[in-house]
């Protein structure tokens, strides 16, 4: 896991520096300009996060989720989630996150006529939502979950 970028003072050059995206960046000159260095670093980090969010696709988010969280999940949980995520990635994996709409999730549900039960449809939505909530929340890979608010009625109780 990469470290959080922090400004540090480089005595040889007299500049505040930080590593952003694996590259050393100059932030502000002079030891007394630490506040300016932090401001510049925040600007650089926000630009970097927007750039990665614009390049993210549905498939890349799902792959990252499975790679990062797959080891932490129970075998049964992973076995239940993976087919839904695979199916969703096959249908919309090429789509960039910024182009995704809730209607894409609904079209994916309609494409699976074999899912008759409301419980199955609701579970499919929930399993895909988990990956995108993780990417938008904990990891901040994407600015927000593009499928937020998509729900399906819960099935009748037994």
C-alpha positions, -999 to +999 in steps of 0.1 A: +000+000+000+015+034-010+023+060+016+002+091+020+020+120+003+035+145+028+057+176+021+093+174+033+121+200+032+151+192+011+181+212+025+203+209-006+178+228-028+159+248-002+125+235-015+096+217+000+091+185-019+067+156-021+063+124-041+031+125-062+024+096-085+059+082-080+075+115-091+093+140-069+076+174-072+087+208-060+061+225-039+074+258-024+108+274-019+121+283+015+117+266+049+092+292+061+067+283+033+054+250+047+018+262+045+022+271+008+038+236+003+008+219+018-016+239-003+003+231-035+004+194-025-034+193-020-038+209-055-015+183-070-033+154-053-068+166-063-056+168-100-041+133-097-073+119-083-095+134-110-072+121-137-073+085-123-111+088-119-115+099-155-095+069-167-112+043-145-136+018-162-162-005-147-138-035-152-109-017-136-129-009-105-141-045-102-107-060-108-092-037-082-119-046-057-114-083-062-076-079-060-077-058-028-106-073-009-107-108-023-083-122+002-102-106+031-136-120+021-148-154+032-146-181+005-184-183+003-189-146+001-164-143-027-180-172-045-214-155-043-201-120-054-177-130-082-203-143-107-224-111-104-194-089-108-181-109-137-215-107-155-216-069-149-181-065-161-188-085-193-217-062-201-204-028-190-167-033-183-155-011-212-175+019-200-157+047-182-170+055-147-179+091-155-202+078-183-221+053-161-257+058-153-282+040-131-300+029-163-270+007-171-275-013-140-312-017-149-304-028-184-280-054-170-309-067-148-333-068-178-307-088-198-308-116-172-343-130-178-333-162-160-334-142-127-370-146-118-368-140-080-369-105-066-344-117-040-320-127-067-323-094-085-319-075-053-289-096-043-273-090-078-277-052-074-263-053-038-233-074-048-223-049-075-230-019-053-206-032-027-176-030-051-185+006-062-192+018-027-158+004-017-141+023-046-159+056-038-157+053-001-126+036+014-103+038-015-115+070-032-107+056-066-138+072-080-155+104-069-189+087-063-208+055-070-225+060-103-251+034-095-261+048-061-298+047-055-305+017-078-327-007-059-351-035-065-381-046-045-373-072-019-391-105-024-420-118-004-412-134+029-416-172+031 
